[in-house]
Amino acid sequence: MKMQYTEEQIARANHTDLVSFLNAQGEQLVKSGREYRWKKHDSVTISGNRWYRHSQSKGGYPVDFVMEFYYATFPEAVKMLIGEEGEGRQKSCPAPSKDFRLPEKNEDNEKIMKYLTKKREIEKTLVEDWIDRGDIYEEKEHHNVIFVGRDADGIPRYAHCRGTGEMKYRGDVAGSDKAFGFCHRGTDNQLFVFEAAIDLLSFIQLFPKDWKKRSYLSLGGVSSVALMTFLSERPQITSVFLCLDNDQAGNEACEKLAGEISEGYSVIRLKPSRKDWNEILCDKNTDRKKAIAETITIKVPEAEELVPMLCYEDIKQTSVEWLWFPYIPFGKLTIIQGNPGEGKTYFAMMLTAACTNRKLFPNMEDIEPFNVIYQTAEDGMGDTIKPRLIEAGADLSRVMVIDDTEEALTLSDDRIEKAVRQNRVRLVIIDPVQAFIGADVDMNRANEVRPVFRKLGMIAEKTGCAIVLIGHLNKSSGTQSTYRGLGSIDIMAAVRSLIFIGKVRKDPTTRVLIHEKSSLAPPGETMAFKLGDEEGFRWVGAYEISADELLDGKEGKATETKLERGAKLIRELLADKKEISIRELDEKAKEQGISGRTMRDVRSRMKNELEYQVNEKQENSIRLKE
């Protein structure tokens, strides 16, 4: 036998504080302003007895919550929330009760039209509007007015019958579900609540401006069940106006309803100047401008802190600065990843030398030496790191490290930003990033990783510092390099540049640098460098291979760099011509996939071979020196 619950039990279940409920289940919640965020489902926010799932744009009250996330039936959800067996009539199931059936319609609506417009003084056009939508009609047998209540899908669940003759009959149609009252679902955030449908219509006539934008609900009495259902299906509602009768029963009911409405809503009592809104409408001597006798604010949500906002019109437009175009930008995060022992750390040493002592990389613009933080956790600073930096040619007076002997450094540590600012650092290298992620952060969980890398990215942006993270690939085999990277894919999303360094298996002295991700410029050329032969570190030039091919043990091959191709193009063009304009040269280079920026670097490197002049068209041109 199915458990059956009274309306009072259901109302209590929907009034359950969800924060307390989830804590009792052992669930973890994170405070987020005035709300709580559920750690298991980080798109779900909780406030009092209301929840909202932002990823699916839906929410509601506790019963719906338990049914949604604990896969419970309606009776099971109520029992879980209040810990009681049902003691009365079962709340209607998702389908209408088999006992509920709308009374047969009369062939016309003549009698109810006369009753509503003449006796109740409701305007004909307003009545016709509700008749057209099917929510008001004339019952055939007794010519009563039928007020229909529908669910959110438009299915009739409730009907109230009102006599139009001498007998003042009124009552709900058998099988009606009180959870679905006669109503109008508007689009804005306001809901007006009434005891009876006629008062609802009367209020609309008294205050007709933009009425269709607002929501209106008749409770069919003073029970809260229809109100709770309506609020659960309309999460945009923030203000509830209680417009019940101005008598003892109505006033007491308003206090009760206000107590059942959860925090987060504004609850306002509108007292009619007569007993109810229809009395005001029918009394010709009543000043309709003074229809509201008193406005009482019962409940007001705590004032929200204003969210700091920026307008893009006021934001200064900037351009990206480059440490090494297009591989490493200033003010952003870059990841260099690969298998252990394949040259990442040695590359980082050479990068440090380039920045501190002008040991420039290919196509790197000449820059004034600056301070670098080189933070490492795998090698000894005195016996390994320092000798390697000396070998690389770095200026050790410009290479620093944050002292973390007393307190371990993590990526979330405020000391990083302070050290960058205090020492005018323009490059931070963290090697390896796995050692600095923090004991409380799982690199495979997006919700834990995302704030860490967001904070690190903000440090880079605020200071203009390039932050380079050295990371080891995971131990999976036979998979793409992207999915062997650092934990959650959100890490890859947080960085602007991703560089892969790997060893050519058949030539262990050759390492290949592959630009796998470039968000700020076209990816740079794949390049090779030698490491471990008698010449030490040296650049080889362009190389043709992908990261996945390299991981699979394929050999690849050396190719011409774009710099080499650009120099070759200049020499070929000037072999047939005495001179060529810069404009024409750049057009020819573009046809071969060589950028204007690269050609400027080529001309700079060929400065001993070229001389500049102005041609007949007053354009800058070049020619070979004699």
C-alpha positions in Angstrom: 0.0 0.0 0.0 1.3 3.4 -1.0 2.0 5.9 1.7 -0.4 8.8 1.8 0.4 12.3 3.1 -1.8 15.2 4.2 -1.4 18.7 2.8 0.0 19.7 6.2 2.7 17.0 6.1 3.7 17.9 2.5 3.9 21.6 3.5 6.2 20.7 6.4 8.4 18.6 4.1 8.7 21.6 1.7 9.6 23.9 4.6 12.6 21.8 5.5 15.9 23.6 5.7 18.0 22.0 2.9 21.3 23.0 4.4 20.5 21.1 7.6 19.1 18.2 5.6 22.3 17.8 3.5 24.5 18.2 6.5 22.6 15.3 8.2 23.3 13.2 5.0 27.0 13.9 5.4 27.1 16.1 2.3 29.7 18.9 2.0 28.5 22.5 1.4 30.6 25.5 0.6 29.4 29.0 1.7 29.0 31.3 -1.3 27.7 34.7 -0.3 24.2 34.3 1.1 23.9 30.8 -0.4 25.6 27.5 -0.2 27.1 25.5 -3.1 26.8 21.7 -3.0 30.3 20.2 -3.4 29.0 17.0 -5.1 27.1 19.0 -7.7 28.9 22.4 -7.9 26.2 23.9 -10.2 23.6 23.5 -7.4 23.0 26.4 -4.9 21.0 26.1 -1.7 19.2 28.9 0.2 16.9 27.9 3.1 14.4 25.5 1.6 15.0 26.5 -2.0 17.5 25.0 -4.5 18.5 25.9 -8.0 20.5 23.8 -10.5 22.2 26.4 -12.7 23.5 24.0 -15.3 19.9 22.9 -16.1 18.0 26.2 -15.2 15.7 24.5 -12.8 15.0 24.5 -9.1 12.3 24.2 -6.4 11.6 23.0 -2.9 12.8 20.1 -0.8 10.4 17.4 -2.0 11.5 18.1 -5.6 15.1 18.2 -4.5 15.0 14.7 -2.9 13.2 13.3 -5.9 15.8 14.8 -8.3 19.0 13.9 -6.5 18.1 10.9 -4.4 15.9 9.2 -7.1 13.0 9.0 -4.6 9.3 8.7 -5.4 7.1 11.5 -4.1 6.0 9.6 -0.9 9.6 8.5 -0.3 10.8 12.0 -0.5 8.2 13.3 2.0 9.1 10.5 4.4 12.8 11.2 4.1 12.3 14.9 4.9 9.9 14.7 7.8 10.6 11.1 9.0 6.9 10.2 9.3 4.6 7.8 7.6 1.7 9.2 5.8 -1.5 9.8 7.7 -4.0 11.1 5.2 -4.9 11.6 1.6 -2.1 11.1 -0.9 -0.9 14.2 -2.7 -1.7 13.9 -6.4 0.8 12.0 -8.5 2.3 13.4 -11.6 -0.8 12.4 -13.6 -4.2 13.9 -12.6 -6.3 11.8 -10.2 -8.5 9.3 -12.0 -11.4 10.7 -9.8 -10.9 14.2 -11.2 -12.9 15.1 -14.2 -13.9 18.6 -15.4 -17.7 19.1 -15.4 -19.3 19.1 -18.9 -19.3 22.4 -20.6 -22.5 24.2 -21.6 -22.9 25.2 -25.3 -22.5 28.8 -24.3 -21.4 31.0 -21.4 -24.4 33.3 -21.3 -25.3 32.8 -17.6 -21.8 33.0 -16.2 -21.1 36.1 -18.3 -24.1 37.8 -16.8 -23.2 36.7 -13.3 -19.5 37.8 -13.5 -20.1 41.1 -15.4 -23.4 42.3 -13.8 -23.4 40.9 -10.3 -19.6 40.8 -9.8 -18.9 44.0 -11.9 -16.0 42.3 -13.7 -15.3 43.8 -17.1 -16.5 41.7 -20.1 -13.2 41.8 -21.9 -11.4 40.5 -18.9 -13.9 37.6 -18.5 -13.7 36.8 -22.2 -9.9 36.7 -22.0 -10.1 33.9 -19.3 -12.9 32.1 -21.2 -10.8 32.1 -24.3 -7.9 30.4 -22.5 -10.3 27.7 -21.2 -9.8 28.6 -17.5 -13.4 29.9 -17.0 -16.5 28.3 -18.5 -20.2 27.5 -17.8 -21.0 24.1 -16.4 -23.9 22.4 -18.3 -26.0 20.8 -15.6 -26.3 23.7 -13.1 -24.9 26.6 -15.1 -22.2 27.2 -12.4 -19.0 29.1 -13.1 -16.0 26.7 -13.3 -12.6 28.1 -12.4 -9.9 25.7 -13.7 -6.4 25.3 -12.1 -3.7 23.8 -14.3 -0.2 22.5 -13.7 2.9 24.0 -15.4 2.3 21.7 -18.4 -1.2 23.1 -18.8 -3.0 20.0 -17.7 -6.2 20.6 -15.6 -5.6 19.4 -12.0 -8.2 21.5 -10.1 -11.6 23.1 -10.6 -13.7 25.3 -8.3 -17.4 25.6 -8.8 -19.4 28.8 -8.0 -23.2 29.1 -8.3 -24.7 31.8 -10.5 -28.3 31.5 -9.2 -30.0 32.3 -5.9 -28.2 29.4 -4.2 -24.7 30.6 -3.3 -23.1 27.2 -3.9 -19.4 27.0 -4.0 -17.0 24.1 -3.7 -14.2 22.2 -5.4 -14.9 19.6 -8.1 -14.4 16.0 -6.8 -10.8 14.8 -7.2 -9.3 18.3 -7.4 -5.7 18.7 -6.4 -5.3 21.8 -4.1 -1.7 22.0 -5.2 -2.8 23.6 -8.4 -5.0 26.7 -8.0 -6.6 29.0 -10.5 -3.8 31.2 -11.7 -2.0 33.3 -14.3 1.7 32.6 -14.8 3.5 35.9 -15.7 7.0 36.6 -16.7 8.3 39.0 -14.0 9.3 38.4 -10.3 6.0 39.3 -8.6 3.2 36.9 -7.4 -0.2 38.1 -6.0 -2.0 35.6 -3.8 -5.8 35.5 -3.2 -8.3 33.3 -1.3 -10.8 33.1 -4.3 -10.7 33.4 -8.0 -13.3 36.2 -8.1 -11.0 38.3 -5.9 -8.1 37.6 -8.2 -10.1 38.9 -11.2 -11.3 41.9 -9.2 -7.8 42.9 -8.3 -6.6 42.7 -11.9 -9.5 45.0 -12.9 -8.6 47.4 -10.1 -4.9 47.4 -11.0 -4.9 46.5 -14.8 -1.6 48.0 -15.9 0.8 45.4 -17.3 -1.1 42.7 -15.4 -0.1 39.9 -17.8 3.5 40.4 -16.8 2.8 39.5 -13.2 1.7 36.2 -11.7 -1.6 35.7 -9.8 -2.8 32.7 -7.7 -6.0 31.7 -6.0 -5.5 29.3 -3.1 -9.1 28.1 -3.1 -9.1 28.9 0.7 -6.1 29.6 2.9 -4.0 26.4 2.5 -0.4 27.0 1.6 0.0 23.9 -0.7 -0.8 25.7 -3.9 1.5 28.6 -3.0 4.4 26.2 -2.3 3.9 24.4 -5.5 3.7 27.6 -7.5 6.9 29.0 -6.0 8.7 25.7 -6.6 7.9 25.8 -10.3 8.6 29.6 -10.8 12.2 30.2 -9.4 12.1 33.8 -10.9 9.6 34.9 -8.2 11.2 37.0 -5.6 8.3 39.1 -4.2 5.0 37.6 -2.8 2.0 39.9 -2.2 -0.6 38.3 0.2 -3.9 39.8 -0.9 -6.2 37.7 1.3 -9.5 39.0 2.9 -9.4 41.8 5.4 -10.9 39.8 8.3 -9.6 37.8 11.2 -9.3 34.6 9.2 -7.5 36.4 6.3 -5.1 38.2 8.6 -4.2 35.1 10.6 -3.7 33.1 7.3 -1.3 35.8 6.0 0.8 35.5 9.1 0.8 31.7 8.7 1.7 31.8 5.0 4.5 34.3 5.6 6.0 32.0 8.2 6.0 29.1 5.6 7.6 31.1 2.8 11.3 30.6 3.0 14.0 33.3 3.4 15.0 35.1 0.2 11.5 36.3 -0.6 10.0 39.7 0.0 6.6 39.1 1.6 4.1 42.0 1.6 0.6 42.1 2.9 -1.9 44.1 0.8 -5.1 44.8 2.9 -8.2 45.7 0.9 -10.2 48.7 2.1 -13.3 46.5 2.3 -13.6 42.9 3.3 -12.3 41.7 -0.1 -11.4 43.1 -3.5 -14.7 42.3 -5.1 -16.6 44.3 -2.5 -14.5 47.3 -3.5 -15.3 46.7 -7.2 -19.0 46.4 -6.6 -19.3 49.4 -4.3 -19.8 52.5 -6.5 -19.2 54.8 -3.6 -15.7 53.3 -2.8 -12.7 55.3 -4.0 -10.9 52.7 -6.0 -7.7 54.8 -5.9 -7.7 53.9 -2.2 -8.5 50.2 -2.7 -5.4 49.2 -0.7 -6.1 50.2 2.9 -2.6 49.2 4.2 0.6 47.8 2.8 2.6 45.8 5.4 6.1 44.5 4.7 6.2 41.2 6.6 9.5 39.8 5.4 12.5 41.4 3.5 15.5 39.5 2.3 18.9 40.6 3.6 20.3 43.3 1.3 22.6 41.8 -1.2 26.1 43.1 -1.6 26.5 44.8 -4.9 28.6 42.8 -7.3 31.6 44.9 -8.5 31.1 45.5 -12.3 33.3 46.8 -15.0 32.2 48.3 -18.3 34.1 47.3 -21.4 33.8 50.9 -22.6 36.0 51.9 -19.6 38.6 49.1 -20.0 41.8 50.2 -21.6 42.7 48.2 -24.7 46.1 46.6 -24.5 48.2 44.3 -26.6 50.0 41.1 -25.7 53.7 41.4 -24.8 55.9 38.5 -25.6 58.9 36.9 -23.8 59.4 34.6 -26.8 56.9 35.0 -29.7 54.7 33.0 -30.1 55.6 30.5 -27.5 55.7 32.3 -24.2 53.6 35.5 -23.5 54.1 37.9 -20.6 51.2 38.2 -18.2 49.9 34.7 -18.9 50.3 31.1 -18.0 52.4 28.7 -20.1 52.8 25.0 -19.5 55.8 23.0 -20.7 55.1 19.3 -20.4 56.7 16.0 -21.4 58.0 12.7 -20.0 60.5 12.9 -17.1 64.1 13.2 -18.1 63.5 14.4 -21.7 64.8 18.0 -21.5 62.1 20.1 -19.9 64.2 21.2 -16.9 67.3 21.9 -19.1 65.2 23.9 -21.5 63.9 25.9 -18.5 67.6 26.6 -17.5 68.3 27.9 -21.0 65.2 30.0 -20.8 66.5 31.5 -17.6 69.8 32.2 -19.2 68.1 33.9 -22.2 66.2 36.2 -19.8 69.1 37.0 -17.4 72.1 37.1 -19.7 70.9 37.6 -23.3 71.5 33.9 -24.4 68.6 34.4 -26.9 66.5 31.7 -28.4 65.8 31.5 -32.1 63.5 34.4 -33.3 63.6 35.9 -29.7 63.7 39.7 -29.7 66.6 41.3 -27.8 65.4 42.2 -24.3 67.0 43.9 -21.3 67.9 41.2 -18.7 65.5 40.9 -15.8 65.0 38.9 -12.6 63.7 35.4 -12.7 62.2 33.1 -9.9 63.2 29.5 -10.5 61.2 27.4 -8.0 62.1 23.7 -8.0 61.3 20.8 -5.8 63.0 17.8 -7.4 66.7 18.7 -7.5 69.1 20.1 -4.9 69.7 23.8 -5.4 73.4 23.7 -4.5 74.5 20.4 -6.2 72.3 20.3 -9.2 70.4 23.5 -10.0 73.2 26.0 -9.6 75.8 24.1 -11.6 73.2 23.7 -14.4 72.4 27.4 -14.4 76.1 28.2 -14.6 76.5 25.7 -17.5 73.5 27.4 -19.3 75.2 30.8 -19.0 72.6 32.4 -16.6 73.4 35.5 -14.6 72.9 34.0 -11.1 72.6 37.4 -9.5 69.2 37.7 -11.3 68.0 34.2 -10.5 66.0 33.8 -7.2 64.0 31.3 -5.3 61.3 31.7 -2.6 62.6 30.2 0.6 60.0 27.6 1.6 62.1 25.6 4.1 59.8 26.7 7.0 56.5 26.6 5.1 55.9 24.6 1.9 55.0 26.8 -1.1 51.8 26.1 -3.1 50.4 27.6 -6.3 47.8 29.4 -4.1 50.4 30.9 -1.9 50.2 34.7 -1.6 54.0 34.8 -1.4 54.2 34.3 -5.1 52.6 37.6 -6.0 54.5 39.4 -3.2 57.9 38.0 -4.4 57.2 39.0 -8.0 56.3 42.6 -7.0 59.0 43.1 -4.4 61.8 41.8 -6.7 60.5 43.1 -10.1 60.4 39.6 -11.5 59.2 39.1 -15.0 59.5 35.3 -15.3 58.4 32.6 -12.8 59.3 29.0 -13.5 57.7 26.3 -11.3 59.3 22.9 -11.7 57.4 20.6 -11.5 53.9 22.0 -11.0 52.7 18.7 -9.4 54.9 19.3 -6.4 53.3 22.7 -5.7 49.6 22.0 -6.3 48.9 21.6 -2.6 48.0 18.6 -0.5 44.3 19.5 -0.4 43.9 19.8 -4.2 43.2 16.9 -6.5 44.5 17.7 -9.9 41.9 15.5 -11.5 38.9 17.4 -10.0 37.9 20.4 -12.0 36.2 22.2 -9.1 39.4 22.1 -7.0 41.9 22.9 -9.8 40.0 25.7 -11.4 40.3 28.4 -8.6 44.0 27.6 -8.1 44.9 28.2 -11.7 42.5 31.2 -11.9 44.4 32.8 -9.0 47.7 32.1 -10.6 46.5 33.5 -13.9 45.4 36.7 -12.2 48.8 37.1 -10.6 50.4 36.8 -14.1 48.0 39.3 -15.5 48.2 41.9 -12.7 52.0 41.8 -12.6 52.7 41.3 -16.3 54.9 38.4 -15.3 55.2 35.3 -17.5 54.5 32.2 -15.4 55.9 28.9 -16.9 54.8 25.6 -15.3 56.8 22.5 -15.9 54.8 19.4 -15.8 55.3 15.6 -16.2 52.9 13.6 -18.4 51.0 10.9 -16.6 52.0 7.2 -17.0 49.2 6.2 -19.5 50.5 4.8 -22.7 49.1 4.7 -26.2 47.0 7.9 -25.7 47.1 11.4 -27.1 49.5 13.8 -25.4 46.5 16.1 -24.5 45.0 13.5 -22.3 48.3 12.5 -20.7 48.8 16.1 -19.4 48.3 17.6 -16.0 45.2 16.2 -14.4 41.9 18.0 -15.2 41.4 19.3 -18.7 40.6 22.6 -16.9 44.3 23.1 -16.4 44.8 23.0 -20.2 41.9 25.5 -20.6 43.5 27.9 -18.0 46.8 28.3 -19.9 47.3 30.4 -23.0 50.2 28.4 -24.3 51.1 24.7 -24.1 54.5 23.5 -25.2 55.5 19.8 -25.4 59.1 18.6 -25.2 60.0 15.1 -26.1 63.0 12.9 -27.0 63.5 11.4 -30.5 63.8 7.8 -29.6 66.3 6.8 -32.4 68.5 9.9 -31.6 68.4 10.4 -27.8 70.5 13.6 -28.1 67.7 15.3 -30.1 64.8 16.9 -28.3 61.8 18.4 -30.1 59.7 21.4 -28.9 56.1 21.3 -30.2 53.7 24.2 -29.7 50.5 22.3 -29.0 48.2 25.2 -27.9 48.4 28.9 -28.7 45.5 31.1 -27.7 47.1 34.4 -28.5 48.8 33.9 -31.8 49.3 31.3 -34.5 51.3 28.3 -33.1 55.0 28.5 -33.4 57.1 26.2 -35.5 58.1 22.8 -34.2 61.8 23.1 -33.4 64.6 20.7 -32.4 67.6 21.2 -30.1 70.5 19.0 -29.2 71.2 18.0 -25.6 73.8 15.7 -24.2 76.4 15.6 -27.0 79.9 17.1 -26.9 78.5 20.6 -27.9 76.1 20.8 -25.0 72.8 22.7 -25.7 72.4 23.9 -29.3 69.4 24.6 -31.5 69.1 22.4 -34.6 66.2 24.2 -36.4 62.7 23.3 -37.6 61.5 19.8 -37.3 58.5 17.9 -38.7 56.7 15.7 -36.2 53.6 15.8 -34.0 53.5 15.2 -30.2 51.5 12.0 -30.7 54.0 10.7 -33.3 56.9 11.5 -31.0 55.2 9.6 -28.1 54.7 6.6 -30.5 58.4 6.5 -31.2 58.3 7.9 -34.7 61.5 9.7 -35.9 60.4 12.7 -37.8 62.8 14.9 -39.8 64.6 18.2 -39.7 63.2 20.9 -42.1 64.0 24.5 -42.9 62.9 27.1 -40.4 60.8 30.0 -41.5 63.8 32.2 -40.8 65.8 30.1 -43.2 63.1 30.1 -45.8 62.7 33.9 -45.5 66.4 34.5 -46.0 66.4 32.1 -49.0 63.4 34.0 -50.5 65.2 37.3 -50.2 68.3 36.0 -51.9 66.3 34.4 -54.7 64.2 37.5 -55.3 67.3 39.8 -55.3 69.2 37.5 -57.6 67.0 38.6 -60.5 66.3 42.2 -59.4 68.4 45.0 -58.2 65.9 45.8 -55.5 62.5 44.9 -54.1 60.0 46.9 -52.0 59.3 45.8 -48.5 55.6 45.7 -49.4 56.2 43.3 -52.4 58.6 41.2 -50.3 56.0 40.7 -47.6 53.3 39.8 -50.1 55.6 37.1 -51.6 56.5 35.8 -48.1 52.8 35.6 -47.2 52.1 33.4 -50.2 54.6 30.9 -48.7 53.1 31.1 -45.2 55.8 33.4 -43.7 54.5 36.3 -41.6 55.6 39.9 -41.8 56.9 39.7 -38.3 59.2 36.8 -39.3 60.4 38.7 -42.3 61.3 41.7 -40.2 63.5 39.3 -38.0 65.0 37.8 -41.2 66.0 41.3 -42.5 67.5 42.1 -39.1 69.6 39.0 -39.1 70.7 39.8 -42.7 71.6 43.4 -41.9 75.2 42.8 -43.0 74.0 41.7 -46.5 71.3 44.2 -47.1 71.0 48.0 -47.5 67.8 50.1 -47.5 66.7 52.9 -49.8 63.5 54.6 -51.1 62.3 53.6 -54.6 60.6 55.7 -57.3 57.2 55.0 -55.7 58.5 56.5 -52.4 58.4 53.0 -50.8 61.0 51.5 -48.6 63.0 48.9 -50.5 66.0 46.6 -50.0 68.9 45.4 -52.2 72.1 43.4 -51.7 75.2 45.2 -50.7 77.8 45.4 -53.4 
